[in-house]
Amino acid sequence: MFRLFPAYFMKKIDDYRKLLGVNKTATLKELKSVYRSLMKDFHPDKIQDNETAKAEAEEKSKTIIEAYHFIVSICPETWESYKEEYTNTISNSLIADIEYKGVTLRIDYADGNSYEYFDVPKNIFSKFINADSQNRFARRQICNAYVYRKVTSNLVPA
């Protein structure tokens, strides 16, 4: 169903897993436990009398938070938890907006859901932009061909 992780994202994933001290088989429960332990150790509020150490702890905690959220977002358990919603969104909701940076494509849908697709080549993005039906092209060529993660919750517009 998914292509292999591209080299850039593999390195990012490996770096984040190394930072958290987990392997690729870590469950969501294990990730949460590791994350909480690390945040206890590196929370900037623990340091009161050393501004330099506090600033370092703040940067480290931001990196830990970013790593945790990224690893959780690509975890198979996470994908499984919103698989039905994802299928419904890509099948029934119109594309409201798109953003392409580097090799990351973000698609915002009219139902309020947004997904990032990784390692989307520029030529595929160009074909997507020029497609007669962007929704159909996305479903056939992007949605189940590239690694993705959900980046917003289901906020139905008023």
N, C-alpha and C positions, 0 to 999 in steps of 0.2 A: 504494500500500500504506500509506504513512504520511501523516498530515496534515502540513501545513506547521508549522514550528516556531512556537509562540506568541511574541508580542512579548517577554515576560519572558525566555524562554529564548534567543530570538534575540539579545537584548542581552547576556545572559550569555555566549553563545557568541562573539559579536563581541568582547567585552571580553577573553575568554580568548585568542582568536586574536591579538588586538592585543598582549597581554602577551607571548605566545610569538613574535610576529613571523611568523606563518604565515597562509596563506589557506585557503579551504575545500577546495582540491584537495590539500592536504598529505597525503602518505602517512604510514603508521605509521613508516617508516624515517626520513623527514624530521622528524617530530615527536620521535622519540627523539634524534636528533642535536641539534636545537635545545634540547631539554630538558637534555641533558647539558652543552651549552655554557653555558646560563644558570645551571645549578647550580654549575658551576665558578666562575663570576663572583660568585654571590651566596651561596655556602655560608658559614654562620656560623663554621665552624672556621678559615677563612682570616684572620679578624680576631681578633687576640689582645689588643691593648692599648687598645682603645676599646670600652667596654661599650655605649654608645649605638649606635654603628655596627654592633656585633655583634647587638644586639636588632633593629635595622632590617633587617639581612641575614637574620635568622631569620624575621621576618614575611614578607619578600619571597620567601624560599625556600618557605615554606608556601603562599603564594599561587601560586607557579610550579608546585609539586607538585599542588595542587588543579586548576589549569588544565589541566595535562598529562593527568592522569587523567580529567578530564571530557571533554576533546576526544578522547582515545583511545577512551573508552567509547562515543561516538556516531559514531565514524568508520565509514564503510561497510565497510572492511576488517575491522573488529572484528565488526560485525554478521554479516558473511559467515562469519567463522571459527567462530561458535557458532550459526549458523542451524539446523543439524540438531539440535543439542542443545536449542535453544530450542523448536523445533517438537515435539520429543519430550516436553519438559517440559510445555508448555501442553496437549498432546494426551492425555498419559497419567498425569500426576502430579496428585494432589489438592492443593488450596490448603490450606496449613497455618496461615497467619497473614496478616493484612493490616494495613497502617498507612496512614493518609491524613493528610497535612499540607499545608495550603495547597491547591495543585492537583497535588501529587505523590502518587501512589498506589504503595505498595510491596506487592508480593505475594510471599510466601514459599511455596515449594512443598515438598511432602513429600519430594521427592528431594534437597533441600538447596540448590536454586537459588533465587535471589531476583532480582527485576527491579523497577526503578522506571519508572513510566509518568508522563510529564509532561503537564501541562495537562488533567488529567481534571476536568471540571466536577463540582460538588457534586451536581447532579441525577443524573448518571451514576453517581457513587459511591453515592448513595442507592438507586438501582435495583439496583446490584450487591449491596449489603448485603441488600436485601429479596428478591432473586431466589430462586426455588425451587431452582435449581442455580447456585451461584456459579461453578462451574467452566465450565459451558456459557456463562453470561453473559459471563464474562471472555474466553473464546475468541472469542465472536461480536462483542462490543461494545468490548473494550478492547485485547486483545493485538496485534491488527494494525491498530488505528485510531489509536494514540497513539505518539509517539516514546518509546522505551524504552532502558534500558541495564541490563546485568547488573551486580549489585552484590555478588555473592558467587560463589565457585567452587562446583563440584559436590562437596558434602560429603554423602555418603550417610550418613544417621543409622545408628547401630549398633543 
